[in-house]
Amino acid sequence: MIVLEPDENEILEEKSVMVQNGAKVEDGKLHVTNKRIIYEKLGVRKLRRAEASKIFLEIPMYDILNVSSAVPRMSLLTKKRLAIDYRKDGDMKTVEFEIKKPESIVDIIKNWATTSKREHEDRLKLEDQERFRRELEMAKAKASKSNVNVISFGRGGNQPSNTQQESHIEKSGKSNLPKPAEIVDICPECGSYVPEGSKFCPECGYKIKN
């Protein structure tokens, strides 16, 4: 039994044969939703035991590259097939399903695949932005803590205060904010971020002790 997500709707459910490289792979049931292509291997009852149904193949809509149908015009005995090209682990794979009317579902799958790709890309962008925001906050907190320790040990009168340093970080904005993973120190003179490998502060020219 296929369990759908709260915002997932089933578009097609049909018994079919799964084919790969021209050879029959499995008998089962094809499910098409607005989020996934699912092929279910149907359960069977044997003499002493029973095998439950299980998901044999699952393709997220955003991984679908192309959809087509093969509908022979001359032969009524030839099975009609729904062909799906999809991406998995960086490679393109193709799978076919024998169903009654593949041509009626092709455009529907293409539309949902396009929508799903756009939503997936937007979601990844938001995740990247949130990850960068957290890294930046951690870097600023680390810089602030490092500056407090320096002041506590009294390393010179021209050491910027916590407030001055954070103010400079805010003012410098994107122009002087390297990625958090590249930050190795904070300039003791002006409080700017100092990228990895730098011998001098990129803002004030202060010589960094390595």
C-alpha positions as CSV (number, residue, x, y, z in Angstrom):
1,M,0.0,0.0,0.0
2,I,1.4,3.4,-1.0
3,V,1.4,6.1,1.7
4,L,0.9,9.6,0.2
5,E,2.2,12.8,1.8
6,P,-0.3,15.3,3.0
7,D,0.0,17.5,-0.1
8,E,0.4,14.6,-2.5
9,N,-2.3,13.5,-5.0
10,E,-2.5,10.4,-7.0
11,I,-3.0,10.9,-10.7
12,L,-2.7,7.3,-12.0
13,E,-2.9,3.8,-10.5
14,E,-2.7,0.9,-12.9
15,K,-1.4,-2.6,-13.1
16,S,1.6,-2.7,-15.4
17,V,4.8,-4.5,-16.4
18,M,8.1,-2.7,-15.8
19,V,10.6,-3.0,-18.6
20,Q,14.3,-2.1,-18.6
21,N,16.7,-2.5,-21.6
22,G,13.9,-4.3,-23.5
23,A,13.5,-7.0,-20.9
24,K,10.6,-7.5,-18.4
25,V,11.7,-6.7,-14.9
26,E,8.7,-7.0,-12.7
27,D,4.9,-7.3,-12.7
28,G,3.3,-4.8,-10.4
29,K,1.4,-1.5,-10.2
30,L,2.3,1.9,-11.4
31,H,1.4,4.9,-9.3
32,V,1.8,8.5,-10.6
33,T,1.4,11.4,-8.2
34,N,2.2,15.1,-8.4
35,K,5.4,14.3,-6.6
36,R,6.6,10.8,-7.5
37,I,6.6,8.0,-10.0
38,I,6.2,4.8,-7.9
39,Y,6.3,1.2,-9.0
40,E,4.9,-1.2,-6.5
41,K,5.7,-4.9,-6.5
42,L,2.5,-6.6,-5.6
43,G,2.4,-9.1,-2.8
44,V,1.9,-12.8,-3.4
45,R,0.6,-15.6,-1.3
46,K,2.6,-18.8,-1.3
47,L,1.9,-22.2,0.3
48,R,3.6,-21.5,3.6
49,R,4.1,-17.8,3.6
50,A,3.0,-14.6,2.0
51,E,5.1,-11.7,0.6
52,A,3.8,-8.2,1.2
53,S,3.7,-5.5,-1.4
54,K,6.7,-3.2,-1.5
55,I,8.0,-0.2,-3.4
56,F,10.3,-1.5,-6.2
57,L,11.1,1.9,-7.8
58,E,10.6,5.5,-6.7
59,I,11.4,8.5,-8.9
60,P,11.0,12.1,-7.5
61,M,9.3,14.3,-10.1
62,Y,12.2,16.8,-10.0
63,D,14.6,14.0,-11.2
64,I,12.6,13.3,-14.3
65,L,14.4,14.4,-17.5
66,N,12.0,13.3,-20.2
67,V,8.8,11.4,-20.7
68,S,7.5,9.8,-23.9
69,S,5.0,7.2,-25.1
70,A,5.3,4.4,-27.7
71,V,2.0,3.7,-29.3
72,P,2.3,1.4,-32.4
73,R,-0.1,2.3,-35.2
74,M,-0.2,-1.0,-37.1
75,S,-0.2,-3.7,-34.4
76,L,-2.9,-4.1,-31.9
77,L,-1.1,-6.8,-30.0
78,T,2.0,-4.8,-29.2
79,K,2.0,-3.4,-25.7
80,K,1.9,0.4,-25.3
81,R,4.7,1.8,-23.2
82,L,5.4,4.8,-21.1
83,A,9.1,5.7,-21.2
84,I,10.7,7.8,-18.5
85,D,14.3,9.2,-18.5
86,Y,15.4,10.2,-15.1
87,R,18.5,11.2,-13.1
88,K,20.0,9.0,-10.4
89,D,23.4,9.4,-8.7
90,G,24.5,11.7,-11.5
91,D,23.6,9.3,-14.3
92,M,20.7,9.1,-16.7
93,K,18.6,6.0,-16.5
94,T,15.5,4.9,-18.5
95,V,12.6,2.8,-17.5
96,E,9.4,1.8,-19.3
97,F,6.0,0.7,-18.1
98,E,3.4,-1.2,-20.2
99,I,0.1,0.6,-19.6
100,K,-3.2,1.0,-21.5
101,K,-3.0,4.7,-22.5
102,P,0.5,6.1,-21.9
103,E,-0.1,9.1,-24.3
104,S,-2.8,10.5,-22.0
105,I,-0.4,10.8,-19.0
106,V,2.8,12.1,-20.7
107,D,1.9,15.8,-20.7
108,I,0.6,15.6,-17.1
109,I,3.9,14.1,-15.9
110,K,5.9,16.7,-17.8
111,N,3.9,19.6,-16.2
112,W,4.3,18.2,-12.7
113,A,8.0,17.5,-13.3
114,T,8.6,21.2,-14.4
115,T,6.7,22.5,-11.3
116,S,8.5,20.1,-9.0
117,K,12.0,21.1,-10.4
118,R,11.2,24.7,-9.8
119,E,10.0,24.1,-6.2
120,H,13.0,21.8,-5.5
121,E,15.5,24.4,-6.7
122,D,13.8,27.1,-4.6
123,R,14.0,24.9,-1.6
124,L,17.7,24.2,-2.1
125,K,18.4,27.9,-2.4
126,L,16.6,28.6,0.9
127,E,18.5,25.9,2.6
128,D,21.8,27.3,1.3
129,Q,20.9,30.8,2.5
130,E,19.9,29.5,5.9
131,R,23.1,27.4,6.2
132,F,25.2,30.5,5.3
133,R,23.3,32.6,7.8
134,R,24.0,30.1,10.6
135,E,27.7,29.9,9.6
136,L,28.0,33.7,9.6
137,E,26.4,34.0,13.0
138,M,28.8,31.4,14.4
139,A,31.7,33.2,12.8
140,K,30.6,36.5,14.3
141,A,30.1,34.9,17.7
142,K,33.5,33.3,17.5
143,A,35.1,36.6,16.5
144,S,33.3,38.4,19.4
145,K,34.5,35.9,21.9
146,S,38.1,36.1,20.6
147,N,38.0,39.8,20.9
148,V,36.7,39.7,24.5
149,N,39.6,37.4,25.4
150,V,42.1,39.7,23.9
151,I,40.7,42.7,25.8
152,S,40.8,40.7,29.0
153,F,44.5,40.1,28.7
154,G,45.1,43.7,27.8
155,R,47.0,43.4,24.5
156,G,47.3,47.2,23.7
157,G,45.3,50.3,24.0
158,N,44.2,50.5,20.4
159,Q,42.3,47.1,20.5
160,P,38.8,47.8,19.3
161,S,35.9,47.1,21.6
162,N,33.3,44.4,21.1
163,T,30.7,47.0,20.0
164,Q,33.2,48.7,17.7
165,Q,34.2,45.4,16.1
166,E,30.7,44.2,15.5
167,S,29.8,47.7,14.2
168,H,32.7,47.4,11.7
169,I,31.5,43.9,10.7
170,E,28.0,45.3,10.0
171,K,29.3,48.3,8.1
172,S,31.7,46.3,6.0
173,G,28.8,44.2,4.9
174,K,29.3,41.8,1.9
175,S,32.4,43.5,0.6
176,N,34.6,42.1,3.4
177,L,32.8,39.0,4.5
178,P,34.6,35.9,3.3
179,K,32.9,32.5,3.7
180,P,33.0,31.5,7.4
181,A,35.0,28.4,6.6
182,E,37.8,30.6,5.3
183,I,38.0,32.9,8.3
184,V,41.1,32.2,10.5
185,D,41.5,35.5,12.4
186,I,40.2,38.9,13.2
187,C,42.4,42.0,12.7
188,P,43.3,43.3,16.2
189,E,43.7,46.8,14.7
190,C,40.3,47.4,13.0
191,G,38.3,44.2,13.6
192,S,38.0,43.1,10.0
193,Y,37.8,39.5,8.9
194,V,41.2,38.2,7.7
195,P,41.0,35.5,5.0
196,E,43.1,32.3,5.3
197,G,46.8,32.8,4.3
198,S,46.8,36.6,4.6
199,K,49.8,38.3,6.2
200,F,48.2,41.7,6.2
201,C,44.7,43.0,7.0
202,P,42.9,43.7,3.7
203,E,41.2,46.7,5.3
204,C,43.9,48.6,7.3
205,G,47.1,46.8,6.3
206,Y,47.9,45.7,9.8
207,K,50.5,42.9,9.8
208,I,49.0,39.6,11.0
209,K,51.1,37.5,13.2
210,N,51.0,33.8,12.1
